[in-house]
């Protein structure tokens, strides 16, 4: 029994050795074959060129077939991942939409409530006329900051009407002619309007400085905790302008606790303005 077992082991080893010899022989033949093709290819033999083309075509086909499963798995994985991401994005967008919808309902309620409160305190709640006007002359001087527009009494312009650049207050009508009117800008030294500083609802007076910025008067900055970036709106006091028209923001506070305001509109670039008469329509 032991002799038969040894013979069997020797036979297996012999088979492996023969297989190894065949593999080495095959590699050597393949190496010489490749070198032969490369050398003969330099001399442009048609047969060699056809053979090279055929081998390249065979290699490309085999590569495509071999890589097909890998590409399929990779594409399937990417498609699945994309689908998962799309589903997550959809859930997030749906959640954001619901939040925006709730916020919109809340804003609508606040707006309606604000209008009701304004009506109760007899505030200016609406406008009776809105006229688009073109700037004809820009009167700039160290003291006078005003513009002339091509609308006058024939167009319904009245003294005291508010003048806006888009949605931002820039001044009021101080002189009316038949075809033209003069608008005193907020930057003029003679301009003084009641304003509210948000978010703390601090009441103050905004006066012009003759420059590109305004200044707050009668305001104790330390007491009311004013800071750079606070927004400036009309307060509605005096019955000239309705409350809540944006004007500018606190730009800086100097060492003497004086607050200066930069306007939202550039008064040197005015071309078309809106002239509006705000009245209490209750």
C-alpha positions as CSV (number, residue, x, y, z in Angstrom):
1,X,0.0,0.0,0.0
2,X,2.8,2.5,0.8
3,X,4.5,1.8,-2.5
4,X,1.4,2.6,-4.4
5,X,0.9,5.8,-2.5
6,X,4.4,7.0,-3.3
7,X,4.0,6.2,-6.9
8,X,0.8,8.3,-7.0
9,X,2.6,11.3,-5.4
10,X,5.5,11.0,-7.8
11,X,3.1,10.9,-10.7
12,X,1.3,14.1,-9.5
13,X,4.7,16.0,-9.1
14,X,5.7,14.8,-12.6
15,X,2.5,16.2,-14.0
16,X,3.0,19.6,-12.4
17,X,6.6,19.8,-13.6
18,X,5.5,18.9,-17.1
19,X,2.8,21.6,-16.9
20,X,5.3,24.2,-15.6
21,X,7.7,23.3,-18.5
22,X,4.8,23.8,-21.0
23,X,4.0,27.2,-19.5
24,X,7.6,28.3,-19.7
25,X,7.7,27.1,-23.3
26,X,4.5,28.9,-24.2
27,X,5.8,32.2,-22.7
28,X,9.1,31.9,-24.6
29,X,7.2,31.2,-27.9
30,X,4.8,34.2,-27.2
31,X,7.8,36.5,-26.5
32,X,9.6,35.5,-29.7
33,X,6.4,35.8,-31.7
34,X,5.8,39.4,-30.4
35,X,9.4,40.4,-31.1
36,X,9.1,39.0,-34.6
37,X,5.9,41.0,-35.3
38,X,7.5,44.2,-34.0
39,X,10.6,43.8,-36.1
40,X,8.8,42.8,-39.3
41,X,6.2,45.6,-38.7
42,X,8.9,48.2,-39.2
43,X,9.3,47.0,-42.8
44,X,5.6,47.5,-43.6
45,X,4.9,43.9,-44.7
46,X,1.2,43.7,-45.7
47,X,0.8,40.3,-44.1
48,X,2.3,41.5,-40.8
49,X,0.1,44.7,-40.9
50,X,-3.0,42.6,-41.5
51,X,-2.0,40.3,-38.6
52,X,-1.4,43.3,-36.3
53,X,-4.8,44.7,-37.2
54,X,-6.4,41.4,-36.6
55,X,-4.7,40.9,-33.2
56,X,-5.6,44.5,-32.2
57,X,-9.2,43.9,-33.2
58,X,-9.2,40.6,-31.2
59,X,-7.7,42.2,-28.2
60,X,-10.3,45.1,-28.3
61,X,-13.2,42.6,-28.6
62,X,-11.9,40.4,-25.8
63,X,-11.3,43.5,-23.6
64,X,-14.8,44.7,-24.2
65,X,-16.3,41.3,-23.4
66,X,-14.2,40.9,-20.3
67,X,-14.9,44.4,-19.0
68,X,-18.6,44.2,-19.8
69,X,-19.6,42.6,-16.4
70,X,-17.5,45.1,-14.5
71,X,-19.0,48.0,-16.4
72,X,-22.5,46.6,-15.8
73,X,-21.9,46.3,-12.1
74,X,-20.3,49.8,-12.0
75,X,-23.2,51.4,-14.0
76,X,-25.8,49.6,-11.9
77,X,-24.1,50.9,-8.7
78,X,-24.0,54.5,-10.0
79,X,-27.6,54.3,-11.1
80,X,-28.7,53.0,-7.8
81,X,-26.7,55.6,-5.9
82,X,-28.1,58.3,-8.2
83,X,-31.6,57.1,-7.5
84,X,-31.0,57.1,-3.7
85,X,-29.6,60.6,-3.9
86,X,-32.6,61.8,-6.0
87,X,-35.0,60.3,-3.5
88,X,-33.2,62.0,-0.6
89,X,-33.2,65.3,-2.5
90,X,-36.9,64.9,-3.2
91,X,-37.6,64.3,0.5
92,X,-35.5,67.4,1.4
93,X,-37.3,69.6,-1.2
94,X,-40.6,68.4,0.0
95,X,-39.7,69.3,3.6
96,X,-38.4,72.7,2.6
97,X,-41.5,73.3,0.5
98,X,-43.7,72.6,3.5
99,X,-41.6,74.9,5.7
100,X,-41.8,77.7,3.1
101,X,-45.5,77.2,2.7
102,X,-46.0,77.5,6.5
103,X,-43.8,80.6,6.5
104,X,-45.9,82.1,3.7
105,X,-49.1,81.5,5.6
106,X,-47.5,83.1,8.7
107,X,-46.3,86.1,6.6
108,X,-49.8,86.5,5.1
109,X,-51.3,86.5,8.6
110,X,-48.7,89.1,9.8
111,X,-49.4,91.4,6.8
112,X,-53.2,91.3,7.3
113,X,-52.7,91.9,11.0
114,X,-50.4,94.8,10.4
115,X,-52.9,96.4,8.0
116,X,-55.6,96.0,10.6
117,X,-53.5,97.6,13.3
118,X,-52.5,100.5,11.0
119,X,-56.2,101.1,10.3
120,X,-56.9,101.2,14.0
121,X,-54.2,103.7,14.7
122,X,-55.2,105.9,11.7
123,X,-51.9,105.4,9.9
124,X,-51.4,106.1,6.2
125,X,-52.3,102.7,4.7
126,X,-52.5,103.2,0.9
127,X,-51.5,105.4,-2.0
128,X,-53.9,107.4,-4.2
129,X,-51.7,108.0,-7.1
130,X,-48.4,106.8,-8.6
131,X,-46.7,108.7,-11.4
132,X,-43.5,107.7,-13.3
133,X,-41.2,110.6,-13.9
134,X,-37.9,111.1,-15.8
135,X,-35.1,113.1,-14.2
136,X,-34.2,116.1,-16.3
137,X,-31.7,118.1,-14.2
138,X,-29.6,117.0,-11.3
139,X,-28.8,120.0,-9.2
140,X,-25.6,119.2,-7.3
141,X,-23.9,121.8,-5.0
142,X,-22.2,121.8,-1.6
143,X,-25.5,122.6,0.0
144,X,-28.4,121.9,-2.5
145,X,-29.2,118.3,-3.4
146,X,-32.2,118.1,-5.6
147,X,-33.5,116.9,-8.9
148,X,-35.9,118.3,-11.5
149,X,-38.4,115.8,-13.0
150,X,-40.6,116.1,-16.1
151,X,-43.9,115.9,-14.3
152,X,-45.9,118.9,-12.9
153,X,-49.3,120.1,-11.8
154,X,-50.8,119.1,-15.2
155,X,-49.9,115.5,-14.3
156,X,-51.3,115.6,-10.8
157,X,-48.1,116.3,-8.9
158,X,-48.6,118.0,-5.5
159,X,-46.3,119.4,-2.9
160,X,-45.1,116.9,-0.3
161,X,-45.5,113.8,-2.5
162,X,-43.0,111.1,-1.8
163,X,-40.4,110.2,-4.5
164,X,-39.1,106.7,-4.8
165,X,-36.3,105.0,-6.7
166,X,-37.9,101.6,-7.3
167,X,-39.0,100.8,-3.7
168,X,-36.6,103.1,-1.8
169,X,-37.5,106.6,-0.6
170,X,-35.1,109.3,-2.0
171,X,-37.0,112.5,-1.2
172,X,-40.1,114.6,-1.6
173,X,-41.6,117.2,-3.9
174,X,-40.9,120.7,-2.7
175,X,-41.8,122.8,-5.8
176,X,-44.4,122.2,-8.5
177,X,-44.6,123.9,-11.9
178,X,-47.0,123.2,-14.7
179,X,-44.7,120.7,-16.5
180,X,-41.9,120.1,-14.1
181,X,-41.3,119.7,-10.4
182,X,-38.3,119.9,-8.0
183,X,-37.6,117.0,-5.6
184,X,-35.5,117.6,-2.4
185,X,-33.3,114.6,-1.9
186,X,-32.8,113.0,1.5
187,X,-29.1,114.0,1.3
188,X,-29.9,117.7,1.3
189,X,-29.0,119.7,4.4
190,X,-32.6,120.9,4.6
191,X,-34.1,117.4,4.5
192,X,-35.4,116.1,7.8
193,X,-37.8,113.2,8.1
194,X,-39.0,111.0,10.9
195,X,-37.7,107.5,10.7
196,X,-37.6,104.2,12.6
197,X,-34.4,102.2,13.2
198,X,-35.0,98.4,13.1
199,X,-35.0,95.9,14.7
200,X,-35.5,97.8,17.9
201,X,-38.0,100.3,16.5
202,X,-36.0,103.3,17.7
203,X,-37.6,106.6,16.6
204,X,-35.3,109.3,15.3
205,X,-34.9,112.0,12.7
206,X,-32.9,111.5,9.6
207,X,-31.2,114.7,8.3
208,X,-29.1,115.2,5.2
209,X,-25.5,116.1,5.3
210,X,-24.9,117.5,1.8
211,X,-22.9,114.3,1.1
212,X,-23.8,110.7,0.0
213,X,-25.0,109.8,3.5
214,X,-27.4,111.0,6.2
215,X,-27.2,111.4,9.9
216,X,-29.5,110.5,12.8
217,X,-30.5,113.2,15.2
218,X,-31.9,113.2,18.8
219,X,-30.9,109.6,19.3
220,X,-29.0,108.2,22.3
221,X,-27.1,105.4,20.7
222,X,-25.8,103.7,23.9
223,X,-29.3,103.7,25.4
224,X,-31.0,102.2,22.4
225,X,-28.2,99.9,21.5
226,X,-27.9,101.0,17.9
227,X,-25.3,99.2,15.8
228,X,-23.9,99.1,12.3
229,X,-26.2,97.4,9.8
230,X,-29.5,98.4,11.5
231,X,-32.1,99.2,8.8
232,X,-33.7,102.6,8.4
233,X,-37.4,103.0,7.5
234,X,-40.0,105.8,7.5
235,X,-41.9,105.9,10.7
236,X,-45.1,107.4,9.4
237,X,-45.0,110.2,12.0
238,X,-46.2,113.6,10.7
239,X,-48.6,112.1,8.1
240,X,-46.3,112.8,5.1
241,X,-45.1,109.3,4.3
242,X,-46.5,106.0,5.2
243,X,-44.5,103.9,7.6
244,X,-42.2,101.1,6.5
245,X,-40.6,102.6,3.3
246,X,-37.0,101.5,3.2
247,X,-34.4,104.2,3.1
248,X,-30.9,102.9,4.1
249,X,-28.9,101.4,6.9
250,X,-26.6,102.5,9.7
251,X,-23.2,102.6,8.0
252,X,-20.9,103.6,10.9
253,X,-20.9,105.2,14.4
254,X,-18.1,107.6,15.2
255,X,-16.3,108.2,18.4
256,X,-18.8,110.8,19.5
257,X,-21.6,108.3,19.2
258,X,-23.0,110.0,16.0
259,X,-24.8,107.5,13.7
260,X,-24.4,107.9,10.0
261,X,-26.7,106.3,7.4
262,X,-25.9,105.1,3.9
263,X,-28.8,105.3,1.5
264,X,-30.0,102.2,-0.5
265,X,-30.2,104.3,-3.7
266,X,-27.3,106.1,-5.4
267,X,-28.6,109.6,-5.9
268,X,-26.1,110.4,-8.6
269,X,-27.5,107.6,-10.8
270,X,-31.2,108.5,-10.8
271,X,-32.9,108.3,-14.2
272,X,-36.5,107.3,-13.6
273,X,-38.4,107.8,-10.3
274,X,-41.9,107.2,-8.9
275,X,-43.8,110.1,-7.5
276,X,-46.5,108.9,-5.0
277,X,-49.1,110.6,-2.9
278,X,-49.8,108.6,0.3
279,X,-53.2,109.3,1.8
280,X,-55.4,107.7,4.5
281,X,-58.1,106.2,2.5
282,X,-60.3,105.1,5.4
